[in-house]
Amino acid sequence: MLVLDFGHHRLQAFVMLDPKLLEELAQRISQALAATPFADLEKNLKALLMAQLAKLDLVTREDFEVQKALLAKAQARLAELEKRLAELEAQARKEP
């Protein structure tokens, strides 16, 4: 259903939209916007956003997952060592 809202007038219609028509329309809109100051504004906003993100101490998802796996491995190893230490301390208390 296609709904066109003109303030207090609303037009509703059932329309079969051709995907090629939509693609062509999107291409025409992109071309029209590229020829306007909007394209420059978009480029400037992207550059500003990238500059601000670069100031943050961010990592990629891949790097995060690697560090997460390393942390899990280190925690497991720490648990093993704590258990072994408790066993050795208990053994040392039993020996005279």
C-alpha positions as CSV (number, residue, x, y, z in Angstrom):
1,M,0.0,0.0,0.0
2,L,1.3,3.4,-0.9
3,V,0.4,6.3,1.5
4,L,0.9,9.9,0.5
5,D,0.3,12.3,3.3
6,F,-0.3,16.0,2.3
7,G,-1.0,17.4,5.7
8,H,-4.8,17.1,6.2
9,H,-5.2,15.2,2.9
10,R,-4.1,11.6,2.8
11,L,-4.1,9.5,-0.3
12,Q,-3.9,5.7,0.1
13,A,-3.6,3.3,-2.8
14,F,-2.5,-0.3,-3.4
15,V,0.3,-0.2,-5.9
16,M,2.5,-2.9,-7.4
17,L,6.0,-1.4,-7.5
18,D,8.4,-2.6,-10.1
19,P,11.9,-3.2,-8.5
20,K,13.6,-1.8,-11.7
21,L,11.5,1.3,-11.3
22,L,12.6,1.7,-7.6
23,E,16.2,1.1,-8.5
24,E,16.1,3.7,-11.3
25,L,14.4,6.1,-8.9
26,A,17.0,5.6,-6.3
27,Q,19.8,6.1,-8.9
28,R,18.2,9.3,-10.1
29,I,17.8,10.6,-6.5
30,S,21.5,9.8,-5.8
31,Q,22.6,11.6,-9.0
32,A,20.5,14.6,-8.1
33,L,21.9,14.8,-4.6
34,A,25.4,14.4,-5.9
35,A,25.0,17.6,-7.9
36,T,23.9,19.6,-4.9
37,P,25.6,21.0,-1.8
38,F,24.2,17.9,0.0
39,A,27.0,15.8,-1.3
40,D,29.6,18.2,0.1
41,L,27.7,18.3,3.4
42,E,27.6,14.5,3.5
43,K,31.4,14.2,2.8
44,N,32.1,16.8,5.4
45,L,29.9,15.1,8.0
46,K,31.6,11.8,7.3
47,A,35.0,13.3,7.6
48,L,34.0,15.0,10.9
49,L,32.6,11.8,12.2
50,M,35.7,9.8,11.3
51,A,37.9,12.4,12.9
52,Q,35.9,12.2,16.1
53,L,35.9,8.4,16.1
54,A,39.6,8.4,15.6
55,K,40.0,10.4,18.8
56,L,38.3,7.6,20.7
57,D,40.2,4.6,21.9
58,L,38.2,2.1,19.8
59,V,39.1,-1.4,18.7
60,T,37.7,-3.6,15.9
61,R,35.3,-6.4,16.7
62,E,38.0,-8.9,15.7
63,D,40.6,-7.4,18.1
64,F,37.9,-7.3,20.8
65,E,37.1,-11.0,20.3
66,V,40.8,-12.0,20.3
67,Q,41.3,-10.1,23.6
68,K,38.2,-11.7,25.1
69,A,39.4,-15.2,24.2
70,L,42.8,-14.4,25.7
71,L,41.2,-13.1,28.9
72,A,39.0,-16.2,29.2
73,K,42.1,-18.4,28.8
74,A,44.1,-16.4,31.4
75,Q,41.2,-16.6,33.9
76,A,41.0,-20.4,33.4
77,R,44.7,-20.7,33.9
78,L,44.5,-18.5,37.0
79,A,41.7,-20.8,38.5
80,E,43.9,-23.8,37.8
81,L,46.9,-22.2,39.6
82,E,44.8,-21.1,42.5
83,K,43.5,-24.7,42.9
84,R,47.0,-26.1,42.7
85,L,48.3,-23.6,45.2
86,A,45.5,-24.5,47.7
87,E,46.4,-28.2,47.3
88,L,50.1,-27.5,47.9
89,E,49.3,-25.4,51.0
90,A,47.0,-28.1,52.3
91,Q,49.7,-30.7,51.7
92,A,52.3,-28.5,53.5
93,R,50.1,-28.1,56.5
94,K,49.8,-31.9,56.8
95,E,53.5,-32.5,56.7
96,P,55.4,-31.9,60.0
